[in-house]
Amino acid sequence: QVQLVESGGGLVQPGGSLRLSCAASGFTFRWYAMSWYRQAPGKERELVAAVSSTVSSTNYADSVKGRFTISRDDAKNTVYLQMNSLKPEDTAVYCCHATWYENNYWGQGTQVTVSS
């Protein structure tokens, strides 16, 4: 059974940091490109960051470049999103996504709220 379980969300003040984790099971994690998406109320889901399989190349949305870092640990079947210098506009539900050819899996998401 495929599972993607996110954790690490919560309430943080502007300028603060959070580290999200997504633990995967039920598929060959190292084959899959992994991504983090977010969706804020009333807005469309957007790609935040992605990391490829094998060479772990990364790409980021312009809005988070220089503040967020995506990484993966294939030994632990886990992908991370380190979020620094958080802003109120980063408030959203963050979901991880796995893709390999036609195979696509989504996690349930974790809420991140940036507010004073």
Summary of the structure (lengths in Angstrom):
residues: 116
radius of gyration: 13.4
end to end distance: 39.6
largest distance: 42.0
contacts: 342
relative contact order: 0.32
helix: 5%
strand: 53%
